[in-house]
Amino acid sequence: MLVVVSDTHSTDSHRLTGRTLRAVREADIVAHLGDFMRESVLDDFESEADRLLGVTGNNDDGGIRNRLPEARSFTFGGLTFAMTHTRRGGPTALSLFGRQRAAHVVLFGHSHRPTYDPSDEVVLLNPGSHAQPRGNRAAHAELERRPAGGVEGRLVTVDGEVFESFVVEGNGTVRRQ
């Protein structure tokens, strides 16, 4: 399972609780989309996750900036994922960012708003914030590999409520469930 989190905004701990904490501990890969804030928070995430892939956010300290890139790509379920905290220019810039990296899915944070947007040739996915939702649901994303390739995904609250489900096929085709 791939678990996606973002925008922890903490100075003292990972602030993981409930279903989000369990998901991070069970995940094959945890992708954090920035705004840990302090290097000790990054260390806390690394102690909970078997494999953590992170990028820097606009509020991250120098220690985090020395350890993590601003953007990165990886594969999961036969799909290419591109990670960033944010891109000026909104969805158009995020889609361009993904296309430049031959990605099927762009993972991004910053807005604290859980979002699944399949409207372009590149799927845009923001898990929201598990720790500082700012008027949105406290949430994260969970993606499971499909036997034929691709992923089944869901946006999940810290309490475990699934409020959005979707499939990204092995060829990058998307559909809501």
C-alpha positions in Angstrom: 0.0 0.0 0.0 1.1 3.6 -0.8 0.0 6.1 1.8 0.2 9.8 1.0 0.3 12.6 3.6 1.1 16.3 3.6 1.2 19.5 5.6 2.0 18.2 9.1 3.0 21.7 10.3 4.5 20.6 13.5 7.5 21.6 15.6 7.6 18.6 17.9 6.1 15.4 16.5 4.6 13.6 13.4 1.0 14.3 14.8 -0.2 11.0 13.3 -3.3 9.5 15.0 -6.0 7.0 14.3 -6.3 5.4 10.9 -3.6 7.7 9.5 -1.0 6.4 12.0 -2.1 2.7 11.3 -1.9 3.3 7.5 1.6 4.8 7.7 2.8 1.9 9.8 1.3 -0.7 7.4 2.4 1.1 4.1 5.0 -0.2 1.7 5.7 3.4 0.8 4.8 6.6 2.6 4.9 9.8 0.4 5.0 13.0 2.4 4.4 16.2 0.3 6.1 18.7 2.5 5.6 21.1 5.3 6.9 18.8 8.0 8.4 22.2 9.4 11.2 20.8 11.7 13.8 18.2 11.0 12.8 16.3 14.1 9.3 15.8 12.6 10.9 14.3 9.5 12.9 12.0 11.8 9.6 11.0 13.5 8.1 10.0 10.2 11.1 8.0 9.3 10.8 6.0 12.5 7.1 5.1 11.7 7.4 4.3 8.0 9.2 1.4 6.4 10.0 3.6 3.3 9.5 7.3 3.4 9.7 9.5 0.2 9.5 13.1 1.0 9.7 16.5 -0.7 10.2 19.9 0.9 7.4 22.4 1.5 7.4 26.2 1.8 7.5 26.0 5.6 10.3 23.4 6.0 13.5 24.3 7.9 17.1 24.1 6.5 17.7 20.6 7.9 14.8 19.3 5.9 15.9 21.2 2.8 19.3 19.6 3.1 17.8 16.1 3.2 14.9 16.2 0.8 14.4 17.5 -2.8 11.7 19.9 -3.9 10.3 17.3 -6.3 10.8 13.6 -7.1 9.2 10.8 -9.0 8.7 7.1 -8.3 6.7 4.1 -9.6 4.0 2.1 -7.8 1.5 -0.3 -9.3 3.1 0.2 -12.7 2.3 4.0 -12.6 4.7 6.9 -12.4 4.0 9.3 -9.6 5.5 12.9 -9.5 5.7 14.6 -6.1 5.8 18.3 -5.3 4.5 20.5 -2.5 3.0 23.1 -4.8 3.4 24.8 -8.2 2.5 28.4 -9.0 -0.2 28.4 -11.6 -2.6 25.9 -10.0 -3.9 22.8 -11.7 -2.4 23.8 -15.1 1.1 24.1 -13.7 0.7 20.8 -11.7 -0.5 19.0 -14.9 2.5 20.4 -16.8 4.8 19.3 -14.0 3.4 15.8 -14.3 3.7 15.7 -18.1 7.3 16.9 -18.0 8.0 13.8 -15.8 5.9 11.4 -17.8 3.8 10.9 -14.7 0.3 9.3 -14.6 -0.4 10.9 -11.2 0.8 14.2 -9.5 0.9 14.1 -5.7 0.8 17.6 -4.3 0.0 19.4 -1.0 -0.1 23.0 0.3 -3.8 23.7 0.2 -4.7 21.3 3.0 -7.8 20.4 0.9 -8.2 16.7 0.0 -8.6 16.6 -3.8 -8.9 14.0 -6.5 -8.9 15.6 -10.0 -8.9 13.3 -13.0 -10.0 16.0 -15.4 -6.7 16.2 -17.3 -4.4 13.6 -18.9 -2.5 13.6 -15.5 -4.4 12.8 -12.3 -4.0 15.3 -9.6 -4.1 14.0 -6.0 -3.8 16.1 -2.8 -4.3 14.1 0.4 -5.1 17.2 2.5 -3.6 17.5 5.9 -3.8 14.8 8.7 -2.8 17.3 11.3 -3.9 20.8 10.4 -6.9 20.6 8.1 -7.8 24.3 8.1 -11.5 23.9 7.7 -11.3 20.8 5.6 -11.4 17.1 6.7 -8.3 15.8 8.4 -7.3 13.2 5.8 -4.7 11.2 3.9 -4.7 9.0 0.8 -4.3 5.3 0.5 -3.5 3.5 -2.8 -3.5 -0.3 -3.3 -1.9 -2.0 -6.3 -4.3 -3.7 -8.7 -3.4 -7.2 -10.0 -3.6 -6.0 -13.6 -1.6 -2.8 -12.9 -2.7 0.6 -11.7 -4.1 1.4 -8.3 -7.4 1.6 -6.4 -7.3 4.7 -4.3 -9.3 6.4 -1.6 -9.2 9.6 0.5 -9.7 8.7 4.1 -10.3 10.7 7.3 -8.1 10.3 10.4 -11.2 8.5 11.9 -11.2 6.0 9.0 -14.1 7.3 6.9 -13.6 6.8 3.2 -15.1 9.9 1.4 -13.7 9.4 -2.1 -12.8 6.3 -4.0 -11.2 6.0 -7.5 -9.2 3.7 -9.8 -6.3 4.7 -12.0 -5.8 1.9 -14.5 -2.4 0.6 -15.5 -2.4 2.7 -18.6 -3.2 5.9 -16.6 -7.0 5.8 -17.5 -9.1 6.9 -14.5 -12.5 6.3 -13.2 -14.4 7.2 -10.0 -16.0 4.4 -8.0 
